[in-house]
């Protein structure tokens, strides 16, 4: 079920919110859990069973993490979570590469599993691992009930594509959010949801044809390639940040406060700054559970560099079982290393630094979008060949591309369209926001009626 589908907006969400708000406080978590499992099971009931079963195992293991042999239980919990992720997401990728090696030396074999990737497995696996680690470290208490833990694992607003929420961030909210819930918070959540919906439907989806033509198998001009790359740069940002806005808004309508996931990443001043703004919850997860345990920057420059590269190569692999994602991770690891040890980006004038960062990030998206290494290499060749100036773009696509770029990179847009503060005490501002949101909702619903809902890009991961 998609957030940007009539089924969700016109049926599932109103019915759920109606039942949820009317339910007594002691039953709200049960209502939310039932709705979350229904949401996830809508297209793949089997995976909902796997999610519940693995969540029950997490809960059981967490009861033993405080004991003398707690480390063994922790290793078991992390192993089966990573093992499940490996089986569904990486097994065939691993076997394919092993097959190529053995085939080259004359020992061919066939071993391929017909597996369907559970939607959101990368996200909820990281959440489950963070719970076990935090309980083991004593950073959070164990879940006080199986129901509350399963709700944390399966909470539908952020189940599929984040933000990556840690148990310690919402542990208290699972029981006491009802005392702080009020109509203004719910309205701010609705506003945030509509903003995210419009980013997805009116901007990201409108750029899909332009991106497809530019990254297609046919020959394209250099200008078409550059325009298509800029379009994909905007598409992936408005698609993913739009989902995060919708998830945060839905959570707020339920009384939850999820962490922010984006903070205008395309105005970053260097790659360190970029990763403090893009997919913030993944960056924080990698920092706290991988980079710092490896030693962080407390050792020599060589060890620090090693740690950075491990983090970004694994971050790339986390996104998908393809060498293109590993190259994308290496691309960011390389420029982040330069940024960290030379201070290059901070030595430049701010405008130059931001433009250079944006250009390098945009070029990195070539690997993220390409089907394989060969396709990515060919696209780079097209970018630098300057073999033609013709390109196909409609007036609507041109307008959306210009508007999205202006919103993403200009200071005025950042000041006028802050996505983090909605609950003002200014009645005039609230009225204007409400009118603006209503107009965006009508436009989004109109666009949804004209076209089929497009899956979010990060559903692949």
URTA-V402244 format. One record per residue. RES is the residue in one small letter. PHI is phi in whole degrees, -180 to 180 (999 if undefined). PSI is psi as a letter, one per 30 degrees, with the letter a starting at -180 (NA if undefined). D_FIRST is the distance of its C-alpha to the first C-alpha in Angstrom with 2 decimals. Layout:
res={RES/RES}
phi={PHI/PHI}
psi={PSI/PSI}
d_first={D_FIRST/D_FIRST}
//
This chain:
res={x/x/x/x/x/x/x/x/x/x/x/x/x/x/x/x/x/x/x/x/x/x/x/x/x/x/x/x/x/x/x/x/x/x/x/x/x/x/x/x/x/x/x/x/x/x/x/x/x/x/x/x/x/x/x/x/x/x/x/x/x/x/x/x/x/x/x/x/x/x/x/x/x/x/x/x/x/x/x/x/x/x/x/x/x/x/x/x/x/x/x/x/x/x/x/x/x/x/x/x/x/x/x/x/x/x/x/x/x/x/x/x/x/x/x/x/x/x/x/x/x/x/x/x/x/x/x/x/x/x/x/x/x/x/x/x/x/x/x/x/x/x/x/x/x/x/x/x/x/x/x/x/x/x/x/x/x/x/x/x/x/x/x/x/x/x/x/x/x/x/x/x/x/x/x/x/x/x/x/x/x/x/x/x/x/x/x/x/x/x/x/x/x/x/x/x/x/x/x/x/x/x/x/x/x/x/x/x/x/x/x/x/x/x/x/x/x/x/x/x/x/x/x/x/x/x/x/x/x/x/x/x/x/x/x/x/x/x/x/x/x/x/x/x/x/x/x/x/x/x/x/x/x/x/x/x/x/x/x/x/x/x/x/x/x/x/x/x/x/x/x/x/x/x/x/x/x/x/x/x/x/x/x/x/x/x/x/x/x/x/x/x/x/x/x/x/x/x/x/x/x/x/x/x/x/x/x/x/x/x/x/x/x/x/x/x/x/x/x/x/x/x/x/x/x/x/x/x/x/x/x/x/x/x/x/x/x/x/x/x/x/x/x/x/x/x/x/x/x/x/x/x/x/x/x/x/x/x/x/x/x/x/x/x/x/x/x/x/x/x/x/x/x/x/x/x/x/x/x/x/x/x/x/x/x/x/x/x/x/x/x/x/x/x/x/x/x/x/x/x/x/x/x/x/x/x/x/x/x/x/x/x/x/x/x/x/x/x/x/x/x/x/x/x/x/x/x/x/x/x/x/x/x/x/x/x/x/x/x/x/x/x/x/x/x/x/x/x/x/x/x/x/x/x/x/x/x/x/x/x/x}
phi={999/-100/-60/-97/-120/-58/-58/-74/-73/-93/-124/-60/-65/-61/-65/-60/-63/-61/-67/-63/-69/-81/-69/-58/-55/-70/-107/-62/-64/-65/-63/-64/-66/-60/-65/-66/-69/-63/-59/-74/-81/-56/-103/-150/-58/-61/-69/-66/-65/-62/-61/-66/-63/-68/-65/-64/-67/-56/-62/-63/-64/-64/-71/-112/-72/-88/-84/-58/-97/-61/-64/-65/-66/-63/-60/-61/-64/-66/-63/-73/-67/-68/-64/-64/-61/-63/-60/-77/-106/-120/-59/-66/-63/-63/-64/-61/-73/-64/-60/-63/-66/-70/-65/-66/-105/89/-120/-74/-156/-118/-157/-142/-105/-82/-119/-100/-73/-61/-63/80/-63/-65/-74/-73/-65/-64/-65/-66/-66/-63/-63/-62/-67/-67/-66/-63/-75/84/-79/-151/-80/-64/-58/-79/-158/-63/-59/-66/-68/-63/-67/-58/-69/-108/-53/-64/-59/-118/-65/-84/-144/80/-59/-73/-104/-93/-58/-65/-79/-126/-56/-71/-66/-62/-119/-115/-65/-66/-73/-102/-75/-149/-62/-67/-65/-65/-66/-65/-66/-62/-61/-63/-62/-65/-59/-64/-61/-69/-62/-74/-78/-88/-114/-59/-67/-68/-92/-58/-61/-65/-65/-61/-66/-76/-98/-72/-76/-76/-73/-131/-76/-62/-64/-61/-65/-65/-64/-64/-67/-62/-63/-68/-58/-77/-60/-68/-70/-72/-69/-75/-68/-64/-62/-61/-61/-65/-64/-64/-66/-63/-60/-67/-65/-95/99/-91/-117/-87/-68/-69/-120/-141/-146/51/-65/-81/-109/-65/-106/104/-78/-63/-68/-59/-80/-91/-121/-101/43/-58/-69/-70/-58/-67/-62/-62/-66/-80/-110/-133/-63/-66/-60/-72/123/55/-110/-85/-105/-70/-62/-65/-67/-62/-62/-58/-64/-61/-70/-60/-61/-81/-66/-71/-63/-64/-64/-58/-73/-180/-87/-157/-63/-63/-71/-67/-64/-61/-64/-66/-58/-71/-62/-64/-73/-68/-63/-61/-60/-70/-98/-113/65/-55/-67/-77/-78/-83/-63/-52/-64/-65/-61/-66/-65/-66/-61/-62/-63/-68/-64/-62/-65/-64/-66/-57/-69/-67/-90/-72/-72/-156/-63/-62/-65/-65/-64/-63/-66/-62/-62/-63/-61/-102/-81/50/-96/167/-117/-80/-158/-100/-157/-84/-62/-68/-63/-63/-64/-64/-64/-65/-64/-64/-65/-63/-65/-75/-121/-96/-61/-62/-62/-64/-74/-87/-126/-61/-101/-110/-132/-119/-100/-85/-107/-98/-63/-65/-64/-62/-67/-65/-62/-64/-65/-62/-65/-64/-64/-64/-63/-62/-63/-65/-64/-64/-66/-64/-70/-91/-144/-75/-64/-95/-61/-72/-58/-79/-63/-68/-107}
psi={k/k/e/h/k/e/e/e/e/f/d/e/e/e/e/e/e/e/e/e/e/f/k/l/e/f/f/e/e/e/e/e/e/e/e/e/e/e/e/e/f/e/f/i/e/e/f/e/e/e/e/e/e/e/e/e/e/e/e/e/e/f/f/g/f/f/l/e/h/e/e/e/e/e/e/e/e/e/e/e/e/e/e/e/e/e/e/e/e/f/e/e/e/e/e/e/e/e/e/e/e/e/e/f/g/g/i/l/l/k/j/k/k/j/k/k/j/k/k/g/e/e/e/f/e/e/e/e/e/e/e/e/e/e/e/e/f/g/f/l/l/l/k/f/l/e/e/e/e/e/e/e/e/g/j/f/e/g/e/e/h/a/l/j/k/k/e/f/f/g/e/e/f/f/f/g/f/f/f/f/k/l/e/e/e/e/e/e/e/e/e/e/e/e/e/e/e/e/e/e/e/f/d/e/e/f/f/e/e/e/e/e/e/e/g/l/f/l/k/l/l/e/e/e/e/e/e/e/e/e/e/e/e/e/e/e/e/f/e/e/e/e/e/e/e/e/e/e/e/e/e/e/f/f/f/l/j/l/l/l/f/k/i/i/f/g/g/k/i/l/f/e/e/e/f/f/f/k/h/e/e/e/e/e/e/e/e/e/f/e/e/e/f/f/f/b/g/f/a/l/e/e/e/e/e/e/e/e/e/e/e/e/e/e/e/e/e/e/f/l/i/k/f/e/e/e/e/e/e/e/e/e/e/e/f/e/e/e/e/e/f/f/g/e/e/f/f/l/k/e/e/e/e/e/e/e/e/e/e/e/e/e/e/f/f/e/e/e/f/k/e/l/e/e/e/e/e/e/e/e/e/e/e/f/f/h/g/l/f/k/l/k/k/l/e/e/e/e/e/e/e/e/e/e/e/e/e/f/f/k/e/e/e/e/e/f/h/k/g/f/j/f/i/l/g/j/e/e/e/e/e/e/e/e/e/e/e/e/e/e/e/e/e/e/e/e/e/e/f/f/l/k/k/k/l/k/e/g/f/f/NA}
d_first={0.00/3.80/6.76/8.68/7.44/9.81/7.69/6.80/10.31/12.37/11.41/9.40/11.18/14.58/14.78/13.98/16.45/18.95/19.12/19.10/21.92/23.91/23.80/26.97/26.86/27.38/24.23/21.81/20.89/20.33/18.02/16.03/16.02/14.96/11.97/11.05/11.58/9.70/6.51/7.51/8.95/6.45/6.91/10.06/12.15/15.07/13.83/13.21/16.85/17.98/16.55/18.39/21.45/21.86/21.46/24.15/26.34/26.04/27.10/29.99/31.16/31.15/33.67/36.14/35.79/38.64/41.09/43.73/41.72/38.50/38.31/37.99/35.02/33.46/34.06/32.58/29.37/28.98/29.96/27.42/24.54/25.78/26.60/23.10/21.86/24.75/24.18/20.61/20.92/24.65/26.54/26.52/27.31/30.19/31.46/31.37/33.58/35.86/36.21/37.35/39.96/41.32/41.26/43.40/46.04/45.98/43.96/40.91/38.39/35.04/32.36/28.72/25.82/22.94/20.16/16.42/15.53/13.26/10.73/12.51/15.60/18.03/17.00/17.01/20.08/21.97/21.21/22.52/25.54/26.36/26.52/28.96/31.05/31.30/32.35/34.86/36.26/36.56/34.41/32.37/32.94/31.09/28.28/30.11/27.87/25.42/22.98/23.15/22.79/19.69/18.20/19.27/17.69/14.25/14.01/10.37/11.42/13.01/11.86/10.21/12.85/15.44/17.88/19.55/20.79/23.87/24.71/27.96/26.29/24.52/26.69/28.68/25.77/24.35/27.43/29.04/26.41/27.02/30.54/29.56/26.68/27.84/26.77/27.56/25.28/22.40/23.26/23.49/19.99/18.79/20.95/19.58/15.95/17.26/19.24/16.35/14.35/17.60/18.29/15.15/15.34/19.13/20.42/18.39/16.90/20.38/22.00/20.09/22.72/25.55/24.39/23.86/27.35/28.97/27.55/27.92/30.46/33.04/35.81/35.15/37.65/37.88/37.02/33.86/32.91/33.61/31.70/28.70/28.92/29.10/26.08/24.06/25.51/24.13/20.78/19.96/21.31/19.55/16.19/16.51/18.47/16.14/13.27/16.04/17.17/13.90/13.72/17.43/17.24/14.72/16.96/19.96/18.85/18.79/22.12/21.23/22.77/21.02/23.20/23.21/21.99/23.72/27.13/28.01/28.36/29.93/32.99/33.73/37.38/37.25/34.82/35.35/34.35/31.32/29.91/30.57/28.26/25.50/22.78/25.20/23.61/23.81/27.36/28.34/27.00/28.98/31.98/32.17/31.33/32.76/35.01/37.06/37.51/38.76/41.35/39.75/42.52/45.17/46.94/48.45/46.91/46.44/44.46/42.40/41.67/40.74/38.31/36.68/36.28/34.86/32.23/31.21/31.41/29.12/26.82/26.65/26.07/23.31/21.30/21.65/23.97/26.04/29.46/28.30/26.41/29.56/31.67/29.45/30.01/33.72/33.86/32.79/34.97/37.93/37.77/37.00/40.11/42.17/40.91/41.72/45.16/46.56/45.09/45.01/42.34/44.08/47.40/46.20/46.11/42.80/41.89/42.78/40.96/37.70/37.96/38.79/35.91/33.49/35.03/34.86/31.25/30.40/32.39/30.58/27.27/28.93/28.52/24.92/24.01/26.47/25.69/28.89/32.09/33.99/31.55/31.63/35.43/35.73/33.64/35.97/38.91/37.65/37.31/40.94/42.62/42.64/42.95/42.07/40.96/39.06/35.32/32.85/31.03/30.41/31.60/28.09/27.05/30.32/29.78/26.28/27.70/30.71/28.85/26.35/29.30/31.35/28.73/28.17/31.84/34.09/35.59/35.52/31.74/31.48/33.85/32.34/28.63/28.55/25.07/26.45/28.55/27.34/29.40/32.73/35.54/36.28/35.57/36.13/33.63/31.05/31.71/31.37/28.11/26.75/27.96/26.57/23.08/23.23/24.32/21.53/18.92/20.67/20.86/17.21/16.27/19.03/17.86/14.31/16.26/18.30/15.87/12.57/9.98/11.01/9.33/11.12/14.37/14.33/11.29/14.26/16.07}
//
